[in-house]
Amino acid sequence: MQTKITGRVWKYGDDVNTDVIFPGKYTYSITDRGEMASHALEDLDADFACNVRPGDIIVAGRNWGCGSSREQAVICIKEAGVGAIV
């Protein structure tokens, strides 16, 4: 069975670490998941959080999500509505 995913594509390069996905300065000050989403990728792509739509797809380079283990990096992307990371 094949699954078809449709959405706008957001393409990023290699070595995007968890500190870039969710800025470390917010790690202990933001606990609301919706607010986390509003800061997703803000230091890499200031337009992402404002323009991402449910079902959009991130095409990531090598080593996406490297760095410190930060659950907020996963939560903010999920809460932003991203349908897939390839």
C-alpha positions as CSV (number, residue, x, y, z in Angstrom):
1,M,0.0,0.0,0.0
2,Q,1.3,3.4,-0.9
3,T,0.7,6.5,1.0
4,K,0.5,9.9,-0.8
5,I,1.6,12.9,1.2
6,T,0.9,16.4,-0.3
7,G,2.1,19.7,1.0
8,R,4.5,22.5,0.4
9,V,8.2,21.6,0.6
10,W,10.6,23.3,2.9
11,K,14.2,22.4,1.9
12,Y,17.1,22.7,4.4
13,G,20.8,21.8,4.2
14,D,23.0,19.5,6.2
15,D,23.7,19.6,9.9
16,V,20.6,21.4,11.1
17,N,20.9,20.6,14.8
18,T,18.4,20.7,17.6
19,D,19.5,24.1,18.8
20,V,18.6,25.5,15.4
21,I,15.3,23.6,15.2
22,F,14.2,24.9,18.6
23,P,16.5,27.6,20.0
24,G,18.1,26.7,23.3
25,K,17.2,30.1,24.8
26,Y,13.6,28.9,25.1
27,T,14.3,25.4,26.4
28,Y,13.2,26.1,30.0
29,S,11.0,29.2,29.5
30,I,8.5,27.8,27.0
31,T,6.4,24.8,27.9
32,D,3.3,25.4,25.8
33,R,3.4,23.3,22.6
34,G,1.7,25.9,20.4
35,E,4.2,28.5,21.5
36,M,7.0,26.1,20.9
37,A,5.8,25.8,17.3
38,S,5.9,29.6,16.9
39,H,9.7,29.4,17.4
40,A,10.4,26.5,15.2
41,L,13.5,27.1,13.0
42,E,13.4,30.8,13.7
43,D,17.1,31.3,13.6
44,L,17.4,29.4,10.3
45,D,14.2,30.5,8.5
46,A,12.3,33.4,10.0
47,D,9.4,32.8,7.7
48,F,8.9,29.1,8.6
49,A,6.7,29.4,11.7
50,C,4.4,32.0,10.2
51,N,4.0,30.2,6.9
52,V,4.1,26.5,7.5
53,R,0.8,24.8,6.9
54,P,-0.5,21.4,8.1
55,G,0.8,18.6,5.9
56,D,3.9,20.5,4.7
57,I,7.1,18.5,4.2
58,I,10.6,19.2,5.3
59,V,13.3,17.9,3.0
60,A,16.3,17.7,5.2
61,G,20.0,17.4,4.4
62,R,22.3,14.9,6.1
63,N,22.5,14.9,9.9
64,W,19.1,16.6,10.5
65,G,18.5,16.9,14.2
66,C,22.0,16.3,15.3
67,G,23.3,17.8,18.6
68,S,21.8,17.7,22.0
69,S,18.8,15.5,22.8
70,R,16.1,18.1,23.0
71,E,12.5,16.9,22.8
72,Q,11.3,20.4,22.1
73,A,12.9,20.1,18.6
74,V,10.5,17.3,17.8
75,I,7.5,18.8,19.5
76,C,7.8,22.2,17.8
77,I,8.0,20.6,14.3
78,K,5.1,18.3,15.1
79,E,2.9,21.1,16.5
80,A,3.7,23.3,13.5
81,G,1.8,20.7,11.5
82,V,4.7,19.2,9.4
83,G,3.4,16.0,7.8
84,A,6.8,14.4,7.0
85,I,10.5,14.9,7.2
86,V,12.5,13.3,4.4
